[in-house]
Amino acid sequence: MASPATRRIRFRAISGGRGIRLRLALRPVLRPGAAMVLPSLPRRSDSIALDEDALRATAVALRRDGFAAVPGLFSRDEVRDVERLLDRALLEAEHTPAALPFLVRYPRRGEPAEDAGSDRGFGGWDQIELNHAAALVPALLETAVFRGCTALACRLAGRVSRSFDHVIYKGARNHTATPWHQDAAFALWRASRPRQLHFWIPLQDVTPESGCMTFLAGSHLGPLVRHRRVLRSSGQPGQEARPDPAGSISCPLPVGGLTIHTPTTLHRAGRNESALPRKAWIIQYGPLGSARLAVKRLAGALPVPLAGESTRLE
């Protein structure tokens, strides 16, 4: 095997507010079919005080492959706090007219699975998504998971803040796969977005069978690929790419871990073929993220908090 190449990589760290320059050895991209998992990071959820080796490995993976899988960031109890808030948000959003425009529901095809009793709260839907969940439930912004993800995003990309978040719940034995796509294909401005990172946080253990994230390493280095417009079973328009999936890398994770990717990284998630729901919270970070949310709020493009939730302005 050829000797690993070296190059200089620059990323900003919060401590001291200065850019630091590292000389890192870059390993070849993982072999096709391999699961990419980085060393576990210390569990200090409020500050995410990363050891330098783990932080460097994460930065290198994002630069080289366009994604990173990071296990062991949060405890089960910390993730469970988020799950309770999101479960309640989805149930209440279905009965709140002002929240319905932010709720996306996919009808279940065929008969429900025999073990669909574990799928409580889906109301017979195959998949449910909720956009701007943190605007509906500001208490999410006080959780250890959100604070930890924000701290990690800032360690990796400098001064960034939340620009969008949403929830995807796949029912047990569901039929709705998330197709190959680049998140940038959904944006009005499709140019490169440096320092923008997207966090995918599963609320339970995830495997290829249950619909974990799958990426094409290095796909972020090329131009935006062609996407075709599709009409999804939810009735909402979507974007779908058709890359050669050879060499794609699945990222199974125990609860408490997460994946990070860039807006131009090709990724997908399969159907949930397991007997339990697969739940995930996605948070997008970027420069001026809070300012972008403030503009949307002024324009009436953000939902108001659900009944009983206090307003929190970033």
DOKOLZA-736661 format. One record per residue (C-alpha): x, y, z; residue number from 1. Coordinates in pm, whole numbers, plus 50000, padded with zeros to 5 digits. Layout:
REM DOKOLZA-736661
pt X=X, Y=Y, Z=Z, k=NUM
...
REM end
This chain:
REM DOKOLZA-736661
pt X=50000, Y=50000, Z=50000, k=1
pt X=50128, Y=50344, Z=49914, k=2
pt X=50262, Y=50552, Z=50200, k=3
pt X=49999, Y=50787, Z=50344, k=4
pt X=50002, Y=51138, Z=50202, k=5
pt X=50034, Y=51438, Z=50430, k=6
pt X=49896, Y=51785, Z=50392, k=7
pt X=49816, Y=52082, Z=50611, k=8
pt X=49462, Y=52108, Z=50740, k=9
pt X=49329, Y=52421, Z=50904, k=10
pt X=49025, Y=52426, Z=51130, k=11
pt X=48914, Y=52666, Z=51399, k=12
pt X=48894, Y=52574, Z=51765, k=13
pt X=48687, Y=52758, Z=52023, k=14
pt X=48963, Y=52771, Z=52280, k=15
pt X=49143, Y=53100, Z=52236, k=16
pt X=48938, Y=53180, Z=51925, k=17
pt X=49244, Y=53132, Z=51703, k=18
pt X=49294, Y=52907, Z=51406, k=19
pt X=49543, Y=52626, Z=51473, k=20
pt X=49749, Y=52454, Z=51206, k=21
pt X=49802, Y=52082, Z=51224, k=22
pt X=50008, Y=51846, Z=51013, k=23
pt X=49813, Y=51523, Z=50994, k=24
pt X=49874, Y=51187, Z=50830, k=25
pt X=49583, Y=51099, Z=50602, k=26
pt X=49490, Y=50733, Z=50582, k=27
pt X=49344, Y=50595, Z=50261, k=28
pt X=48964, Y=50593, Z=50235, k=29
pt X=48815, Y=50291, Z=50413, k=30
pt X=48771, Y=49979, Z=50208, k=31
pt X=48431, Y=49938, Z=50040, k=32
pt X=48164, Y=49807, Z=50274, k=33
pt X=48356, Y=49899, Z=50588, k=34
pt X=48182, Y=50076, Z=50874, k=35
pt X=48362, Y=50396, Z=50968, k=36
pt X=48375, Y=50454, Z=51344, k=37
pt X=48608, Y=50700, Z=51511, k=38
pt X=48752, Y=50668, Z=51863, k=39
pt X=48499, Y=50744, Z=52136, k=40
pt X=48506, Y=51098, Z=52269, k=41
pt X=48494, Y=51197, Z=52637, k=42
pt X=48144, Y=51231, Z=52778, k=43
pt X=48140, Y=51594, Z=52885, k=44
pt X=47817, Y=51688, Z=52718, k=45
pt X=47809, Y=52057, Z=52805, k=46
pt X=48152, Y=52142, Z=52669, k=47
pt X=48257, Y=51831, Z=52474, k=48
pt X=48616, Y=51865, Z=52591, k=49
pt X=48762, Y=51648, Z=52316, k=50
pt X=49101, Y=51492, Z=52341, k=51
pt X=49311, Y=51618, Z=52053, k=52
pt X=49347, Y=51278, Z=51885, k=53
pt X=48970, Y=51229, Z=51860, k=54
pt X=48917, Y=51586, Z=51743, k=55
pt X=49186, Y=51554, Z=51477, k=56
pt X=49046, Y=51222, Z=51358, k=57
pt X=48702, Y=51376, Z=51322, k=58
pt X=48837, Y=51678, Z=51134, k=59
pt X=49042, Y=51458, Z=50900, k=60
pt X=48748, Y=51229, Z=50827, k=61
pt X=48523, Y=51523, Z=50741, k=62
pt X=48786, Y=51676, Z=50512, k=63
pt X=48877, Y=51350, Z=50342, k=64
pt X=48551, Y=51155, Z=50330, k=65
pt X=48283, Y=51420, Z=50388, k=66
pt X=48145, Y=51241, Z=50693, k=67
pt X=48241, Y=51102, Z=51031, k=68
pt X=48075, Y=50863, Z=51276, k=69
pt X=48136, Y=50945, Z=51641, k=70
pt X=48016, Y=50696, Z=51906, k=71
pt X=47975, Y=50742, Z=52279, k=72
pt X=47915, Y=51117, Z=52307, k=73
pt X=47604, Y=51100, Z=52524, k=74
pt X=47453, Y=50874, Z=52787, k=75
pt X=47131, Y=50683, Z=52724, k=76
pt X=46952, Y=50906, Z=52974, k=77
pt X=47062, Y=51220, Z=52787, k=78
pt X=46931, Y=51080, Z=52459, k=79
pt X=46613, Y=50964, Z=52630, k=80
pt X=46548, Y=51324, Z=52742, k=81
pt X=46545, Y=51428, Z=52375, k=82
pt X=46326, Y=51133, Z=52275, k=83
pt X=46061, Y=51222, Z=52534, k=84
pt X=46044, Y=51580, Z=52409, k=85
pt X=46024, Y=51477, Z=52044, k=86
pt X=45763, Y=51205, Z=52105, k=87
pt X=45540, Y=51462, Z=52272, k=88
pt X=45608, Y=51721, Z=52000, k=89
pt X=45497, Y=51484, Z=51723, k=90
pt X=45182, Y=51383, Z=51907, k=91
pt X=45084, Y=51743, Z=51983, k=92
pt X=45176, Y=51873, Z=51637, k=93
pt X=44918, Y=51640, Z=51480, k=94
pt X=44647, Y=51818, Z=51680, k=95
pt X=44780, Y=52174, Z=51643, k=96
pt X=44665, Y=52343, Z=51319, k=97
pt X=44951, Y=52595, Z=51323, k=98
pt X=45207, Y=52312, Z=51340, k=99
pt X=45060, Y=52097, Z=51062, k=100
pt X=45251, Y=52275, Z=50778, k=101
pt X=45574, Y=52158, Z=50942, k=102
pt X=45458, Y=51796, Z=50978, k=103
pt X=45523, Y=51549, Z=50693, k=104
pt X=45349, Y=51211, Z=50702, k=105
pt X=45396, Y=50906, Z=50480, k=106
pt X=45104, Y=50660, Z=50459, k=107
pt X=45169, Y=50300, Z=50548, k=108
pt X=45133, Y=50057, Z=50260, k=109
pt X=44970, Y=49722, Z=50322, k=110
pt X=44879, Y=49581, Z=50658, k=111
pt X=45058, Y=49701, Z=50973, k=112
pt X=45325, Y=49469, Z=51107, k=113
pt X=45213, Y=49222, Z=51375, k=114
pt X=45448, Y=49388, Z=51622, k=115
pt X=45333, Y=49741, Z=51542, k=116
pt X=45231, Y=49779, Z=51906, k=117
pt X=45589, Y=49894, Z=51966, k=118
pt X=45518, Y=50168, Z=51711, k=119
pt X=45290, Y=50363, Z=51948, k=120
pt X=45226, Y=50722, Z=51848, k=121
pt X=45264, Y=50681, Z=51469, k=122
pt X=44888, Y=50681, Z=51415, k=123
pt X=44914, Y=50428, Z=51134, k=124
pt X=45170, Y=50635, Z=50938, k=125
pt X=45471, Y=50465, Z=50781, k=126
pt X=45702, Y=50759, Z=50851, k=127
pt X=45664, Y=51097, Z=51020, k=128
pt X=45890, Y=51402, Z=50987, k=129
pt X=45877, Y=51730, Z=51176, k=130
pt X=46063, Y=52039, Z=51053, k=131
pt X=46195, Y=52302, Z=51296, k=132
pt X=46131, Y=52080, Z=51597, k=133
pt X=46337, Y=52305, Z=51826, k=134
pt X=46119, Y=52605, Z=51737, k=135
pt X=45812, Y=52405, Z=51837, k=136
pt X=45978, Y=52272, Z=52156, k=137
pt X=46243, Y=52521, Z=52277, k=138
pt X=46325, Y=52288, Z=52567, k=139
pt X=46526, Y=52084, Z=52315, k=140
pt X=46781, Y=52366, Z=52311, k=141
pt X=46848, Y=52311, Z=52682, k=142
pt X=46925, Y=51939, Z=52652, k=143
pt X=47272, Y=51797, Z=52698, k=144
pt X=47253, Y=51655, Z=52346, k=145
pt X=47192, Y=51991, Z=52180, k=146
pt X=47453, Y=52170, Z=52392, k=147
pt X=47706, Y=51898, Z=52321, k=148
pt X=47643, Y=51896, Z=51947, k=149
pt X=47672, Y=52274, Z=51934, k=150
pt X=48001, Y=52265, Z=52122, k=151
pt X=48140, Y=51998, Z=51888, k=152
pt X=48026, Y=52187, Z=51577, k=153
pt X=48206, Y=52497, Z=51702, k=154
pt X=48521, Y=52302, Z=51780, k=155
pt X=48524, Y=52171, Z=51425, k=156
pt X=48402, Y=52469, Z=51224, k=157
pt X=48449, Y=52783, Z=51432, k=158
pt X=48165, Y=53018, Z=51514, k=159
pt X=47858, Y=52838, Z=51383, k=160
pt X=47503, Y=52806, Z=51513, k=161
pt X=47190, Y=52607, Z=51441, k=162
pt X=47027, Y=52699, Z=51109, k=163
pt X=46772, Y=52417, Z=51081, k=164
pt X=46664, Y=52098, Z=51253, k=165
pt X=46414, Y=51826, Z=51185, k=166
pt X=46303, Y=51485, Z=51305, k=167
pt X=46253, Y=51163, Z=51110, k=168
pt X=46066, Y=50874, Z=51271, k=169
pt X=46054, Y=50553, Z=51067, k=170
pt X=45789, Y=50310, Z=51187, k=171
pt X=45862, Y=49945, Z=51259, k=172
pt X=45886, Y=49739, Z=50938, k=173
pt X=45839, Y=50056, Z=50736, k=174
pt X=45850, Y=50087, Z=50357, k=175
pt X=45992, Y=50438, Z=50320, k=176
pt X=46362, Y=50458, Z=50240, k=177
pt X=46549, Y=50788, Z=50233, k=178
pt X=46699, Y=50797, Z=49881, k=179
pt X=47050, Y=50899, Z=49782, k=180
pt X=47083, Y=51276, Z=49789, k=181
pt X=47301, Y=51573, Z=49880, k=182
pt X=47140, Y=51814, Z=50125, k=183
pt X=47262, Y=52106, Z=49913, k=184
pt X=47024, Y=51992, Z=49638, k=185
pt X=46733, Y=52114, Z=49851, k=186
pt X=46880, Y=52461, Z=49904, k=187
pt X=46803, Y=52768, Z=49695, k=188
pt X=47176, Y=52844, Z=49694, k=189
pt X=47360, Y=52530, Z=49584, k=190
pt X=47714, Y=52663, Z=49589, k=191
pt X=47975, Y=52530, Z=49831, k=192
pt X=47893, Y=52600, Z=50194, k=193
pt X=48218, Y=52593, Z=50389, k=194
pt X=48196, Y=52537, Z=50762, k=195
pt X=47844, Y=52397, Z=50744, k=196
pt X=47796, Y=52065, Z=50922, k=197
pt X=47492, Y=51842, Z=50957, k=198
pt X=47455, Y=51623, Z=51268, k=199
pt X=47242, Y=51305, Z=51257, k=200
pt X=47158, Y=51182, Z=51607, k=201
pt X=46984, Y=50843, Z=51642, k=202
pt X=46764, Y=50803, Z=51948, k=203
pt X=46830, Y=50428, Z=51971, k=204
pt X=47088, Y=50179, Z=51847, k=205
pt X=47092, Y=50181, Z=51466, k=206
pt X=47202, Y=49917, Z=51217, k=207
pt X=47179, Y=49877, Z=50839, k=208
pt X=46863, Y=49674, Z=50903, k=209
pt X=46696, Y=49957, Z=51096, k=210
pt X=46802, Y=50237, Z=50859, k=211
pt X=47136, Y=50375, Z=50974, k=212
pt X=47315, Y=50636, Z=50765, k=213
pt X=47511, Y=50528, Z=50457, k=214
pt X=47760, Y=50758, Z=50281, k=215
pt X=47971, Y=50773, Z=49966, k=216
pt X=48316, Y=50872, Z=50088, k=217
pt X=48474, Y=51160, Z=49898, k=218
pt X=48154, Y=51258, Z=49718, k=219
pt X=48170, Y=51604, Z=49878, k=220
pt X=48486, Y=51685, Z=49682, k=221
pt X=48314, Y=51694, Z=49343, k=222
pt X=48038, Y=51915, Z=49204, k=223
pt X=47675, Y=51875, Z=49301, k=224
pt X=47547, Y=51569, Z=49116, k=225
pt X=47231, Y=51567, Z=48912, k=226
pt X=46916, Y=51510, Z=49115, k=227
pt X=46577, Y=51425, Z=48971, k=228
pt X=46261, Y=51567, Z=49119, k=229
pt X=46030, Y=51305, Z=49266, k=230
pt X=45690, Y=51316, Z=49432, k=231
pt X=45717, Y=51125, Z=49757, k=232
pt X=45432, Y=50925, Z=49908, k=233
pt X=45386, Y=51207, Z=50161, k=234
pt X=45271, Y=51428, Z=49874, k=235
pt X=45580, Y=51646, Z=49917, k=236
pt X=45836, Y=51701, Z=49637, k=237
pt X=46176, Y=51544, Z=49687, k=238
pt X=46518, Y=51516, Z=49526, k=239
pt X=46684, Y=51188, Z=49439, k=240
pt X=47032, Y=51115, Z=49306, k=241
pt X=47136, Y=50791, Z=49138, k=242
pt X=47506, Y=50744, Z=49207, k=243
pt X=47698, Y=50420, Z=49174, k=244
pt X=47661, Y=50280, Z=49529, k=245
pt X=47974, Y=50066, Z=49503, k=246
pt X=48201, Y=50145, Z=49795, k=247
pt X=47929, Y=50303, Z=50007, k=248
pt X=47992, Y=50293, Z=50382, k=249
pt X=47722, Y=50221, Z=50640, k=250
pt X=47753, Y=50364, Z=50990, k=251
pt X=47583, Y=50149, Z=51255, k=252
pt X=47593, Y=50318, Z=51595, k=253
pt X=47494, Y=50247, Z=51954, k=254
pt X=47266, Y=50502, Z=52117, k=255
pt X=47469, Y=50803, Z=52231, k=256
pt X=47664, Y=50838, Z=51907, k=257
pt X=47606, Y=51045, Z=51595, k=258
pt X=47722, Y=51105, Z=51241, k=259
pt X=47835, Y=51435, Z=51090, k=260
pt X=47840, Y=51518, Z=50718, k=261
pt X=47872, Y=51813, Z=50485, k=262
pt X=47591, Y=51955, Z=50264, k=263
pt X=47747, Y=51801, Z=49952, k=264
pt X=47811, Y=51449, Z=50086, k=265
pt X=47597, Y=51187, Z=49914, k=266
pt X=47405, Y=50983, Z=50170, k=267
pt X=47096, Y=50772, Z=50224, k=268
pt X=46914, Y=50572, Z=50490, k=269
pt X=46733, Y=50249, Z=50412, k=270
pt X=46396, Y=50125, Z=50525, k=271
pt X=46352, Y=50027, Z=50887, k=272
pt X=46316, Y=49650, Z=50870, k=273
pt X=46343, Y=49605, Z=51247, k=274
pt X=46059, Y=49547, Z=51495, k=275
pt X=46109, Y=49885, Z=51665, k=276
pt X=46074, Y=50245, Z=51542, k=277
pt X=46389, Y=50417, Z=51418, k=278
pt X=46401, Y=50774, Z=51543, k=279
pt X=46657, Y=51042, Z=51454, k=280
pt X=46705, Y=51413, Z=51521, k=281
pt X=46899, Y=51609, Z=51258, k=282
pt X=47061, Y=51945, Z=51340, k=283
pt X=47227, Y=52165, Z=51078, k=284
pt X=47493, Y=52419, Z=51179, k=285
pt X=47645, Y=52700, Z=50979, k=286
pt X=47779, Y=53056, Z=50999, k=287
pt X=47502, Y=53302, Z=51087, k=288
pt X=47264, Y=53015, Z=51152, k=289
pt X=47087, Y=53202, Z=51433, k=290
pt X=47055, Y=53511, Z=51212, k=291
pt X=46895, Y=53305, Z=50936, k=292
pt X=46644, Y=53165, Z=51185, k=293
pt X=46569, Y=53515, Z=51313, k=294
pt X=46487, Y=53631, Z=50959, k=295
pt X=46258, Y=53331, Z=50910, k=296
pt X=46089, Y=53406, Z=51240, k=297
pt X=46022, Y=53765, Z=51137, k=298
pt X=45885, Y=53643, Z=50804, k=299
pt X=45651, Y=53400, Z=50977, k=300
pt X=45831, Y=53099, Z=50829, k=301
pt X=45899, Y=52936, Z=51166, k=302
pt X=45640, Y=52761, Z=51382, k=303
pt X=45546, Y=52909, Z=51717, k=304
pt X=45608, Y=52698, Z=52028, k=305
pt X=45347, Y=52437, Z=52108, k=306
pt X=45105, Y=52501, Z=52393, k=307
pt X=45286, Y=52500, Z=52725, k=308
pt X=45626, Y=52566, Z=52567, k=309
pt X=45811, Y=52889, Z=52644, k=310
pt X=45968, Y=53095, Z=52368, k=311
pt X=46347, Y=53100, Z=52356, k=312
pt X=46516, Y=53347, Z=52122, k=313
pt X=46873, Y=53266, Z=52020, k=314
REM end
